[in-house]
Amino acid sequence: MNTTEIFLVAMTVIFAVPYLVWRLGRTDYVAPLVVVQIIAGVLLGPGVAGAAWPELHRAVFTPAVIQALNGIAWWAVMMFVWVAGLELDLRRAWAHRVESGITAGLALGVPLLFGAAAGLLLAAQPGWIGTGARPWQFVLGVGMSCAVTALPILILLMEKLAILRRPIGQRILRYASLDDIAIWGVLALILMDWERLSRQAGFMLGFPFAALACRALMPRLPERDRWFVGLIWLALVSLAADWAGLHFMVGAFLAGAVLDADWFDQARMDQLREFLLLTLMPVFFLSTGLRTSWSLGGAAVFLVAGLLLFAAVAGKLIGLRLAGRLLGWAPGEASLIGWLLQTKALIMIIFANILLDRQVITSPTFTALLLMAIGSTMLTIPLATPRLARLPPAVLTRE
């Protein structure tokens, strides 16, 4: 078979396996299709399928095929992160800045501390910290991985629960949006490359002026043209960020965050997000799975994943409980919001991919973080649904 035919075999496997598991297994309540796709990516990686059928795995996932898949994955995740940046509603967060600031700060800060404590334990053991990292970068990276909430997946899950457009859904989006900004800010700090400091300073000084020019141009364009200009802007900012040493996905997020969602039709934006999840992101999930490693032993990786899952879940729930007490929330409100903000898949996986690219973490650490992201996301719907049903209508309609 030639490379094109092998590539199409790989694409068939990528789309067929998770779909059949999701549809025939009826996993939607515990594991939506996006979670099944992430799990399938791990299972199709070298640690599972590659170990079970090494010759077949090498025959399908050849270097040329992997290179082609990586190209699709890069553009898919850049567009996805750009859309996530577009969906930030900072004006609404500013209008409710006291409540939003307290809640977002505790929802991010407490699991960050818990995760950093776990990172300190791992940093003292061989095999977990990357060769390109200082200890503080590793500890902060692991801590922030435990604190992440995946805004795009949160939107999908709240649509499933029919609360996205309701006041409580908009409140939760405000909290997650503020945390998203902090996540990418911390990532930029971790990725600071002192050997390319002049480039990074140039990017940071030049980007605000470029963003102002783009913001001045966008309202003058027809709505259809804004999508094309937005994608050109995405590619340019991602290129500049990667050239500066900050990673192209930091640039992709900034390219979306400085634009107003009001300039784009909301229905088309929803369609674009769903299109990306349907057609392109499964390739990213597989490319993520191909990077998993069990080199320190499966038991060690699972134990670390369990430690990180405890830090992430307990930290988020305690942070929201503290916010609820400070702000006088109704009983059960903090618990519901805490479980919904457990959604980590995608953004945390993107975050961890960047840390792996920059050798802040090792492949076993990446695998443990990936398992933690899958576990926390799978807990969201089963544990949030009964809590949502018990909340009184007044809580669901409070701005």
Backbone hydrogen bonds, N-H to C=O, Kabsch-Sander energy under -0.5 kcal/mol:
donor,donor_aa,acceptor,acceptor_aa,energy
6,I,2,N,-2.3
7,F,3,T,-2.7
8,L,4,T,-2.1
9,V,5,E,-1.9
10,A,6,I,-2.4
11,M,7,F,-2.3
12,T,8,L,-2.2
13,V,9,V,-2.2
14,I,10,A,-2.6
15,F,11,M,-2.0
16,A,12,T,-2.7
17,V,13,V,-1.9
19,Y,15,F,-1.1
20,L,16,A,-2.6
21,V,17,V,-2.1
22,W,18,P,-2.6
23,R,19,Y,-3.1
24,L,20,L,-2.5
25,G,20,L,-0.5
25,G,21,V,-1.7
26,R,22,W,-0.7
27,T,22,W,-1.2
30,V,27,T,-0.7
31,A,27,T,-3.9
35,V,32,P,-0.9
36,V,32,P,-2.1
37,Q,33,L,-2.6
38,I,34,V,-1.6
39,I,35,V,-2.5
40,A,36,V,-2.8
41,G,37,Q,-2.0
42,V,38,I,-1.7
43,L,39,I,-2.5
44,L,40,A,-2.3
45,G,42,V,-1.2
48,V,45,G,-0.9
49,A,43,L,-1.8
49,A,45,G,-0.6
50,G,45,G,-2.3
52,A,48,V,-2.3
53,W,49,A,-2.9
57,H,53,W,-2.7
58,R,54,P,-2.3
59,A,55,E,-1.9
60,V,56,L,-2.0
61,F,57,H,-2.8
62,T,60,V,-1.4
66,I,62,T,-2.9
67,Q,63,P,-2.2
68,A,64,A,-2.0
69,L,65,V,-2.8
70,N,66,I,-2.6
71,G,67,Q,-1.7
72,I,68,A,-1.7
73,A,69,L,-2.6
74,W,70,N,-2.7
75,W,71,G,-1.8
76,A,72,I,-2.5
77,V,73,A,-2.5
78,M,74,W,-2.0
79,M,75,W,-2.3
80,F,76,A,-2.2
81,V,77,V,-2.5
82,W,78,M,-2.1
83,V,79,M,-2.4
84,A,80,F,-2.0
85,G,81,V,-2.2
86,L,82,W,-2.2
87,E,83,V,-1.8
88,L,85,G,-1.2
90,L,88,L,-0.6
93,A,89,D,-1.6
94,W,90,L,-2.3
95,A,91,R,-1.9
96,H,92,R,-1.2
97,R,94,W,-1.4
100,S,96,H,-2.8
101,G,97,R,-2.5
102,I,98,V,-2.4
103,T,99,E,-2.6
104,A,100,S,-2.8
105,G,101,G,-2.2
106,L,102,I,-2.2
107,A,103,T,-2.8
108,L,104,A,-1.6
109,G,105,G,-3.2
110,V,106,L,-1.7
112,L,108,L,-1.6
113,L,109,G,-2.1
114,F,110,V,-2.4
115,G,111,P,-3.0
116,A,112,L,-2.5
117,A,113,L,-2.1
118,A,114,F,-1.8
119,G,115,G,-2.4
120,L,116,A,-2.3
121,L,117,A,-1.6
122,L,118,A,-2.1
123,A,119,G,-2.7
124,A,120,L,-1.0
125,Q,122,L,-1.9
128,W,125,Q,-0.8
130,G,360,V,-2.3
132,G,359,Q,-1.9
133,A,130,G,-1.3
137,Q,134,R,-0.6
138,F,134,R,-1.9
139,V,135,P,-2.7
140,L,136,W,-2.4
141,G,137,Q,-2.4
142,V,138,F,-2.6
143,G,139,V,-2.4
144,M,140,L,-2.6
145,S,141,G,-1.8
146,C,142,V,-1.6
147,A,143,G,-0.9
148,V,144,M,-1.3
150,A,343,T,-3.3
151,L,149,T,-1.1
154,L,150,A,-2.5
155,I,151,L,-2.2
156,L,152,P,-1.7
157,L,153,I,-2.6
158,M,154,L,-2.4
159,E,155,I,-1.9
160,K,156,L,-1.8
161,L,157,L,-1.6
162,A,159,E,-1.0
163,I,158,M,-2.4
164,L,158,M,-1.0
166,R,163,I,-0.8
168,I,396,L,-1.6
169,G,163,I,-0.7
170,Q,166,R,-2.1
171,R,167,P,-2.2
172,I,168,I,-2.2
173,L,169,G,-2.0
174,R,170,Q,-1.8
175,Y,171,R,-2.0
176,A,172,I,-2.5
177,S,173,L,-2.5
178,L,174,R,-2.1
179,D,175,Y,-1.9
180,D,176,A,-2.1
181,I,177,S,-1.7
182,A,178,L,-1.8
183,I,179,D,-2.5
184,W,180,D,-2.1
185,G,181,I,-2.0
186,V,182,A,-2.7
187,L,183,I,-2.2
188,A,184,W,-2.2
189,L,185,G,-1.7
190,I,186,V,-2.6
191,L,187,L,-2.3
192,M,189,L,-1.1
194,W,192,M,-0.8
196,R,193,D,-1.4
197,L,194,W,-0.8
200,Q,196,R,-2.2
201,A,197,L,-2.7
202,G,198,S,-2.2
203,F,199,R,-2.5
204,M,200,Q,-2.6
205,L,201,A,-2.2
206,G,202,G,-2.5
207,F,203,F,-2.8
209,F,205,L,-0.5
210,A,206,G,-2.1
211,A,207,F,-2.9
212,L,208,P,-2.2
213,A,209,F,-2.0
214,C,210,A,-2.3
215,R,211,A,-2.7
216,A,212,L,-1.9
217,L,213,A,-1.7
218,M,214,C,-2.5
220,R,217,L,-1.4
221,L,218,M,-1.8
226,R,222,P,-1.4
227,W,223,E,-0.8
227,W,224,R,-0.7
228,F,224,R,-0.8
229,V,225,D,-2.6
230,G,226,R,-2.6
231,L,227,W,-1.9
232,I,228,F,-2.0
233,W,229,V,-2.8
234,L,230,G,-2.2
235,A,231,L,-2.3
236,L,232,I,-2.3
237,V,233,W,-2.6
238,S,234,L,-2.3
239,L,235,A,-2.2
240,A,236,L,-2.5
241,A,237,V,-2.6
242,D,238,S,-2.3
243,W,239,L,-2.6
244,A,240,A,-1.9
245,G,241,A,-0.6
245,G,242,D,-0.9
246,L,241,A,-2.7
247,H,241,A,-0.6
250,V,247,H,-0.8
251,G,247,H,-1.3
252,A,248,F,-2.1
253,F,249,M,-2.0
254,L,250,V,-2.2
255,A,251,G,-2.5
256,G,252,A,-1.3
257,A,253,F,-2.7
258,V,254,L,-1.7
259,L,256,G,-1.3
263,W,260,D,-1.6
264,F,261,A,-1.9
269,M,265,D,-2.2
270,D,266,Q,-2.5
271,Q,267,A,-2.2
272,L,268,R,-2.5
273,R,269,M,-2.4
274,E,270,D,-2.4
275,F,271,Q,-2.7
276,L,272,L,-2.7
277,L,273,R,-2.3
278,L,274,E,-2.1
279,T,275,F,-2.9
280,L,275,F,-0.5
280,L,276,L,-1.6
281,M,276,L,-3.2
283,V,280,L,-1.4
284,F,280,L,-1.0
285,F,281,M,-2.5
286,L,282,P,-2.0
287,S,283,V,-2.4
288,T,284,F,-2.2
289,G,285,F,-2.3
290,L,286,L,-2.3
291,R,288,T,-1.6
292,T,289,G,-1.4
293,S,363,S,-0.6
297,G,294,W,-2.3
301,V,297,G,-2.0
302,F,298,G,-2.5
303,L,299,A,-2.3
304,V,300,A,-2.4
305,A,301,V,-2.5
306,G,302,F,-2.3
307,L,303,L,-2.1
308,L,304,V,-2.7
309,L,305,A,-2.5
310,F,306,G,-2.3
311,A,307,L,-2.3
312,A,308,L,-2.6
313,V,309,L,-2.8
314,A,310,F,-2.5
315,G,311,A,-1.7
316,K,312,A,-2.0
317,L,313,V,-2.4
318,I,314,A,-2.6
319,G,315,G,-2.3
320,L,316,K,-2.2
321,R,317,L,-2.2
322,L,318,I,-2.3
323,A,319,G,-2.0
324,G,320,L,-2.7
325,R,321,R,-1.9
326,L,322,L,-2.3
327,L,323,A,-2.2
328,G,324,G,-0.9
329,W,324,G,-2.4
333,E,330,A,-1.8
334,A,330,A,-0.5
336,L,332,G,-2.0
337,I,333,E,-2.3
338,G,334,A,-2.8
339,W,335,S,-2.1
340,L,336,L,-2.2
341,L,337,I,-2.2
342,Q,339,W,-1.2
343,T,340,L,-1.3
344,K,373,A,-0.5
345,A,373,A,-0.5
347,I,345,A,-1.5
348,M,344,K,-2.2
349,I,344,K,-0.5
350,I,346,L,-3.4
351,F,347,I,-2.8
352,A,348,M,-3.0
353,N,349,I,-2.3
354,I,350,I,-2.0
355,L,351,F,-2.0
356,L,352,A,-2.3
357,D,353,N,-2.7
358,R,354,I,-2.2
359,Q,356,L,-1.5
360,V,355,L,-3.0
361,I,355,L,-1.0
362,T,128,W,-1.5
366,F,362,T,-2.5
367,T,363,S,-2.5
368,A,364,P,-2.3
369,L,365,T,-2.6
370,L,366,F,-2.4
371,L,367,T,-2.4
372,M,368,A,-2.1
373,A,369,L,-2.4
374,I,370,L,-2.2
375,G,371,L,-2.6
376,S,372,M,-2.6
377,T,373,A,-1.9
378,M,374,I,-2.2
379,L,375,G,-1.2
380,T,376,S,-0.7
380,T,377,T,-0.7
381,I,377,T,-0.6
383,L,379,L,-1.8
384,A,380,T,-2.3
385,T,381,I,-2.3
387,R,383,L,-0.6
388,L,384,A,-2.4
389,A,385,T,-1.9
390,R,386,P,-1.1
391,L,387,R,-0.7
391,L,388,L,-0.9
395,V,392,P,-1.2
396,L,392,P,-1.2
397,T,393,P,-1.3
398,R,395,V,-0.9
